[in-house]
Amino acid sequence: MSLTLVLGNKNYSSWSMRAWLLLKTVGAAFDEVMIPIYSDGARDQVRALGGQTGMVPMLKDGDLAVWDTLAIFEYVAERFGGVWPTDPADRARARSYAAEVHAGFNDLRAAMPCNTRARNRRAVITHAVEADIQRVLEIWETAGRRDAPWLFGDFGAADMMFAPIATRFQSFGYELTGRPLAYQQALLSHPLMLEWLAAGEAETDVIEASEIGRG
Ligand SMILES: N[C@@H](CCC(=O)N[C@@H](CS)C(=O)NCC(=O)O)C(=O)O
């Protein structure tokens, strides 16, 4: 069966970034269909392809549609392996982080929208945003092995989940130090991230709602 990843604009779609990193990392061959998110009819286009929420990413495997990033991660894990750590305790922790990112950090997300090519943006850091940031930093400070850049040895699902948070901090000039800085830099300089970021840089669409924090 052939795989197609239906994704949004690479500059703006954080969830698409995660699914794309995943498919590339497991070495899957796949086509990409880009739907300009928030444009007229975008959700209808995704629905027409089988994504029941109209949101991206959505993975097609032949006629089968898998929507929502966590479901895509689990589907790809079953089909290809190599997504989650092999050790059961590590796997449970990696899934906990992935679930936490998937279900949370909404204040951080709203204050620092994904806009990978943006720099020097200013975010309004409310107490709720700061609480989200501190939780991310706590994870980046305490999780993972001291001898590897990634949270569970190899670059994996938990790292992919955090990748767009690394770009948000970069876009909004949120300065990190120590292990969180090293982890952010590892994410930003991963070869697949460089490829994704370059593709986002080359896009010309502008989503005004995600262009906040100028000047
Ligand atoms: N829970 C979904 C969230 C997906 C999501 O929010 N996707 C955004 C792009 S990053 C989207 O499709 N936005 C366009 C819209 O809401 O119409 C997932 O994990 O995949």
PDBQT file of the ligand as one rigid body, heavy atoms in Angstrom, charges set to zero:
ROOT
HETATM    1  N1  LIG A 301      -5.053  16.888  17.648  1.00  0.00    +0.000 N 
HETATM    2  C1  LIG A 301      -4.599  17.104  16.293  1.00  0.00    +0.000 C 
HETATM    3  C2  LIG A 301      -4.318  18.580  16.098  1.00  0.00    +0.000 C 
HETATM    4  C3  LIG A 301      -4.027  18.881  14.667  1.00  0.00    +0.000 C 
HETATM    5  C4  LIG A 301      -3.989  20.368  14.394  1.00  0.00    +0.000 C 
HETATM    6  O1  LIG A 301      -4.253  21.201  15.259  1.00  0.00    +0.000 OA
HETATM    7  N2  LIG A 301      -3.622  20.681  13.163  1.00  0.00    +0.000 N 
HETATM    8  C5  LIG A 301      -3.591  22.049  12.711  1.00  0.00    +0.000 C 
HETATM    9  C6  LIG A 301      -2.277  22.348  11.998  1.00  0.00    +0.000 C 
HETATM   10  S1  LIG A 301      -0.858  22.189  13.044  1.00  0.00    +0.000 SA
HETATM   11  C7  LIG A 301      -4.684  22.256  11.671  1.00  0.00    +0.000 C 
HETATM   12  O2  LIG A 301      -5.053  21.340  10.966  1.00  0.00    +0.000 OA
HETATM   13  N3  LIG A 301      -5.168  23.490  11.579  1.00  0.00    +0.000 N 
HETATM   14  C8  LIG A 301      -6.091  23.868  10.561  1.00  0.00    +0.000 C 
HETATM   15  C9  LIG A 301      -7.496  23.965  11.057  1.00  0.00    +0.000 C 
HETATM   16  O3  LIG A 301      -7.722  23.889  12.292  1.00  0.00    +0.000 OA
HETATM   17  O4  LIG A 301      -8.394  24.142  10.237  1.00  0.00    +0.000 OA
HETATM   18  C10 LIG A 301      -3.359  16.250  16.027  1.00  0.00    +0.000 C 
HETATM   19  O5  LIG A 301      -2.718  15.845  17.004  1.00  0.00    +0.000 OA
HETATM   20  O6  LIG A 301      -3.028  15.946  14.887  1.00  0.00    +0.000 OA
ENDROOT
TORSDOF 0
